[in-house]
Amino acid sequence: MNVASGGALCPAGTVVISGGYQLLSGGISVEDSVVSNVTSAPNATNTGWSLVFFNNSQFTAVFRPFAICANAS
């Protein structure tokens, strides 16, 4: 099993209000039981979005993370 993590950061002076990911690789779907998203949440400082995936397949899964940010004040 492979574990991958990553995320997207907000610009300075902003905070994250939401986020997620887009599956980019072909041949694997998020619904496959061999690829699981186990974390999709704000990071500890609310300055970005964090992702963790388990990939138990023979294929490489490629994801694009994104963060939706707003002014901090």
C-alpha positions in Angstrom: 0.0 0.0 0.0 1.3 3.4 -0.9 0.5 6.5 1.2 0.6 9.9 -0.4 -0.1 13.3 1.1 -0.2 16.8 -0.2 -2.3 19.9 -0.3 -2.7 23.5 -1.5 -1.8 26.7 0.4 -3.7 30.0 0.5 -2.1 33.3 -0.4 -0.7 35.4 2.5 -3.4 37.2 4.4 -6.1 34.7 3.6 -7.6 31.7 5.3 -9.0 28.5 3.9 -12.8 28.1 3.8 -13.0 24.9 1.8 -10.9 22.7 -0.5 -10.7 19.4 -2.2 -9.0 17.6 -5.1 -9.5 16.6 -8.8 -8.5 13.1 -10.0 -6.2 13.5 -13.0 -5.0 10.0 -13.8 -6.8 7.7 -16.1 -7.7 4.1 -15.3 -8.5 4.7 -11.7 -11.6 6.2 -10.2 -12.1 7.5 -6.7 -14.8 4.9 -6.3 -12.3 2.0 -6.7 -11.8 0.3 -3.4 -8.0 0.3 -4.0 -7.7 4.1 -3.8 -9.0 5.8 -0.7 -9.0 9.5 0.4 -8.6 9.3 4.1 -8.0 13.0 4.8 -9.5 16.1 3.1 -9.5 18.9 5.6 -8.1 22.3 6.5 -4.5 22.2 7.7 -3.7 22.9 11.4 -3.2 26.7 10.8 -6.2 27.2 8.5 -3.8 28.4 5.8 -4.4 25.6 3.3 -6.1 22.3 2.5 -4.5 18.9 3.4 -5.0 15.6 1.6 -3.9 12.0 2.4 -4.6 9.0 0.1 -4.0 5.3 0.4 -3.3 3.6 -3.0 -3.4 -0.2 -3.0 -3.5 -0.5 -6.8 -0.9 -1.3 -9.4 -1.5 2.1 -11.0 -0.2 5.6 -10.2 -3.0 7.9 -9.0 -2.5 11.6 -9.7 -4.6 14.2 -7.9 -4.7 18.0 -8.1 -5.4 19.6 -4.7 -7.1 23.0 -4.4 -7.9 25.4 -1.6 -10.7 28.0 -1.6 -9.5 31.0 0.4 -11.0 34.2 1.7 -9.6 37.4 3.3 -8.6 36.8 6.9 -10.2 40.0 8.2 
